[in-house]
């Protein structure tokens, strides 16, 4: 049975239609006053946004610069020594600051902004033990976690818990994808372990302009939601956002992993206006394995969901997907990509990191039939009177 934390958690909501600076600042200040991190004068405050890759704020793949600025102003006003940092998945940090609007938005504020550099080892529990995490995250007095509301091809959504995977520095990210392999539950446990080790004081979600479809990178589609949300509990915020999107929290892989560690509150109380969100498009989390182990490679070739080029497009030939692939399963060719689906671990780093948004997740036709049959079987099994 899942362990449940004993205390209730509050999730505070604000409706914000756009990124007009004064409105964002006022909403962020209200949220942080309701779920206040304990900042004392001189405290080292880490602001951890989602800095996935260089992109315009209009693409909705990174935390908006006005949200980052407002959180920084709030921390600075309380005497904090502020560092804004992350470990981007691709592209130079300087380009990210320029294209993402952060250099302009944060100009004039007395803070530091840079990528994570150093690591320290921390025990995140079994089966991982001691792993290397950004030293700045572990040694900060207060961590403000600023995720972006985005769909995610592997983990359904990237919210508060998933955002802290950015505290794994540089090439260690694909190494962990490879170590967890095709075990989505194992990767969820890793994410929750990192979140628990970093221990954010507050998670403040940017959902004003969200990303749906084949997220979390440029393959996704921006979708206005008009919401900011904050909570002292990242798992509670994630569960609340799932419900606002019409999902059961149990559909989010990190939810079960948080329950295993006793990080879910006994109750979640939503405070503030709830946005009306209908038809938010999410990727299908198809099974990553089928059938007996001795037939695994054959079945993965023909039944398991896979990365692929979008219909009617040609590969740009930049090679970013091949560099991001932890399993070395991609060979760029002229106008196309050759995937080795026997080696592919379905982490979808290639979909996430493609700077042109040309990749998607694709189900094979037999795999789609099997998934639908399994879903039908499960619905029949849950009918009243059946055991």
Residue pairs with C-beta under 8 A, 6 or more apart in sequence:
2 256
2 259
2 260
2 264
3 259
3 260
3 261
3 262
3 264
4 259
4 262
4 264
4 265
4 266
5 262
5 263
5 264
5 265
5 266
6 266
7 265
7 266
8 265
8 266
8 267
8 268
8 269
9 231
9 232
9 233
9 236
9 265
9 267
9 268
9 269
10 34
10 35
10 231
10 232
10 236
10 268
10 269
10 270
10 271
11 229
11 230
11 231
11 233
11 236
11 237
11 240
11 268
11 269
11 270
11 271
12 30
12 31
12 34
12 35
12 229
12 230
12 231
12 271
12 272
13 227
13 228
13 229
13 270
13 271
13 272
13 273
13 274
13 275
14 27
14 30
14 31
14 227
14 228
14 229
14 272
14 273
15 226
15 227
15 272
15 273
15 275
16 23
16 24
16 27
16 208
16 226
16 227
16 228
17 23
17 208
17 224
17 226
18 208
18 226
19 57
19 64
19 66
19 67
19 208
19 209
21 66
21 69
24 64
24 66
24 67
24 70
24 208
24 228
25 66
25 69
25 70
25 73
27 70
27 228
28 67
28 70
28 71
28 74
28 204
28 228
29 70
29 74
31 204
31 228
31 229
31 230
32 71
32 74
32 202
32 204
32 230
34 230
34 271
35 202
35 230
35 231
35 232
36 202
37 45
37 75
37 142
37 144
37 201
37 202
38 142
38 201
39 45
39 75
39 78
39 79
39 80
39 141
39 142
40 78
40 79
40 141
41 78
41 79
41 80
42 79
42 80
42 81
43 79
43 80
43 81
43 141
43 142
44 80
44 81
44 83
44 139
44 140
44 141
44 142
45 75
45 80
45 81
45 82
45 83
45 140
45 141
45 142
45 143
45 144
46 83
46 85
46 136
46 137
46 140
46 142
46 143
46 144
47 68
47 71
47 72
47 75
47 82
47 83
47 84
47 85
47 144
47 146
48 85
48 86
48 137
48 143
48 144
48 145
48 146
48 163
48 164
48 166
48 167
48 198
48 200
49 62
49 63
49 67
49 68
49 84
49 86
49 146
49 147
49 148
50 61
50 62
50 63
50 86
50 146
50 147
50 148
50 150
50 158
50 163
50 166
50 206
51 62
51 63
51 86
51 87
51 88
51 93
51 96
51 100
51 166
52 61
52 62
52 88
52 89
52 90
52 216
52 217
52 352
53 61
53 62
53 88
53 89
53 90
53 91
53 96
53 217
53 218
53 353
53 355
54 88
54 90
54 91
54 92
54 95
54 96
54 98
54 99
54 100
54 355
55 61
55 62
55 99
55 100
55 218
56 99
56 100
56 101
57 64
57 65
57 100
57 101
57 209
58 209
58 222
59 211
59 218
59 222
60 148
60 150
60 209
60 210
60 211
60 220
60 222
60 223
61 148
61 150
61 211
61 215
61 216
61 217
61 218
61 220
62 96
62 100
62 148
63 146
63 147
63 148
63 206
64 148
64 206
64 208
64 209
65 100
65 101
65 102
65 104
65 105
65 106
66 105
67 146
67 204
67 206
67 208
67 228
68 84
68 102
68 105
68 106
68 146
69 105
69 106
69 109
71 144
71 146
71 204
72 82
72 84
72 106
72 109
72 111
73 109
75 82
75 142
75 144
76 82
76 109
76 110
76 111
80 142
82 109
82 110
82 111
82 112
83 111
83 112
83 113
83 114
83 136
83 140
84 102
84 106
84 111
84 112
84 113
85 112
85 113
85 114
85 115
85 116
85 134
85 136
86 115
86 116
86 166
87 115
87 116
87 134
87 166
87 167
87 168
87 169
87 170
87 173
88 96
88 115
88 166
89 173
89 324
89 349
89 352
89 353
90 320
90 323
90 324
90 353
90 355
91 355
93 114
93 115
96 102
97 103
97 113
102 113
106 113
116 134
116 135
116 136
116 137
116 166
116 167
116 169
117 135
117 136
117 169
118 134
118 135
118 136
119 132
119 133
119 134
119 135
119 169
119 172
120 132
120 133
120 135
120 138
120 139
121 130
121 131
121 132
121 133
122 130
122 131
122 133
122 138
122 197
123 129
123 130
123 197
124 130
124 131
124 190
124 193
124 194
124 196
124 197
125 193
125 196
125 261
127 186
127 189
128 189
128 190
128 193
131 168
131 193
131 194
132 168
132 169
132 172
133 167
133 168
133 169
133 194
133 197
133 198
134 167
134 168
134 169
137 143
137 164
137 167
137 198
138 197
138 198
142 201
143 198
143 199
143 200
143 201
144 200
144 201
144 202
144 204
145 160
145 163
145 164
145 198
145 200
145 202
145 203
145 204
145 234
146 163
146 203
146 204
146 205
146 206
147 158
147 159
147 160
147 162
147 163
147 203
147 205
147 206
148 158
148 163
148 205
148 206
148 207
148 210
148 211
148 216
149 157
149 159
149 205
149 206
149 207
149 210
149 211
149 225
149 227
149 241
150 157
150 158
150 210
150 211
150 215
150 216
150 220
151 157
151 158
151 211
151 212
151 213
151 214
151 215
151 216
151 220
151 280
151 281
151 282
151 283
152 158
152 162
152 215
152 216
152 283
152 352
153 214
153 215
153 216
153 283
153 348
153 351
153 352
153 361
154 184
154 187
154 285
154 346
154 347
154 348
155 162
155 184
155 187
155 188
155 191
155 252
155 253
155 254
156 247
156 251
156 252
156 253
156 282
156 283
156 285
157 238
157 241
157 242
157 245
157 252
157 282
158 215
158 216
159 205
159 234
159 237
159 238
159 241
159 252
160 195
160 200
160 203
160 205
160 231
160 234
160 235
160 237
160 238
161 191
161 192
161 195
161 234
161 235
161 238
161 254
161 258
162 191
162 254
163 203
164 191
164 194
164 195
164 198
164 200
164 234
165 173
165 190
165 191
165 194
167 194
167 198
168 176
168 194
174 324
174 325
174 326
174 347
174 349
175 326
176 187
176 190
177 187
177 326
177 345
177 347
177 349
178 326
178 327
178 345
178 347
180 186
180 187
180 190
181 345
182 288
182 289
182 345
182 346
183 288
184 253
184 285
184 288
185 253
185 256
185 257
187 253
187 347
188 253
188 254
188 256
188 257
189 257
189 260
191 254
191 257
192 235
192 254
192 257
192 258
192 260
192 261
192 263
193 261
195 234
195 235
196 261
196 263
200 234
201 232
202 230
202 231
202 232
203 230
203 231
203 232
203 233
203 234
203 237
204 228
204 229
204 230
205 227
205 228
205 229
205 230
205 237
205 241
206 228
207 225
207 226
207 227
207 228
207 229
207 241
207 275
208 224
208 225
208 226
208 227
208 228
209 222
209 223
209 224
209 225
210 222
210 223
210 224
210 225
210 280
211 220
211 221
211 222
211 223
212 220
212 221
212 223
212 280
212 281
212 282
213 219
213 220
213 221
213 281
213 283
214 220
214 221
214 283
214 351
214 359
214 360
214 361
215 283
216 352
217 351
217 352
217 353
217 354
217 357
218 354
218 355
218 356
218 357
219 310
219 351
219 354
219 357
219 358
219 359
219 360
220 357
221 281
223 280
223 281
225 275
225 277
225 280
226 275
227 244
227 275
229 237
229 240
229 241
230 237
231 237
231 240
233 263
233 265
235 254
235 255
235 258
235 263
235 264
235 265
236 264
236 265
236 268
238 249
238 252
238 254
238 255
238 258
239 249
239 252
239 255
239 264
239 268
240 268
240 270
242 248
242 249
242 251
242 252
242 255
243 249
244 274
244 275
244 277
245 277
245 280
245 282
246 277
246 278
246 280
247 282
249 255
250 256
251 285
253 285
255 264
258 264
283 361
284 305
284 361
284 363
284 371
286 304
286 305
286 363
286 367
286 368
286 371
287 304
287 305
287 371
287 374
288 304
288 305
288 346
289 296
289 299
289 300
289 304
290 299
290 300
290 303
290 304
290 367
290 370
291 299
291 303
297 342
300 341
300 342
300 344
301 341
301 342
302 364
302 366
302 367
303 364
303 366
303 367
303 370
304 341
304 346
304 364
304 367
305 346
305 361
305 362
305 363
305 364
305 367
306 339
306 341
306 344
306 346
306 361
306 362
306 364
307 339
307 344
307 346
307 348
307 350
307 351
307 359
307 360
307 361
307 362
308 339
308 359
308 360
308 361
308 362
309 315
309 336
309 337
309 358
309 359
309 360
310 358
310 359
310 360
313 358
314 335
314 336
315 332
315 333
315 335
315 336
315 337
315 358
316 356
316 358
317 332
317 334
317 335
318 355
318 356
319 332
320 353
320 354
320 355
321 330
321 332
321 337
321 349
321 350
321 353
321 354
321 359
322 328
322 330
322 331
322 332
322 350
323 353
324 349
324 350
324 352
324 353
325 344
325 349
325 350
326 345
326 347
326 349
327 343
327 344
327 345
327 347
328 343
329 339
329 340
329 341
329 343
329 344
329 345
330 337
330 338
330 339
330 340
330 350
331 337
331 338
331 340
332 338
348 361
350 359
351 359
351 360
351 361
363 371
380 386
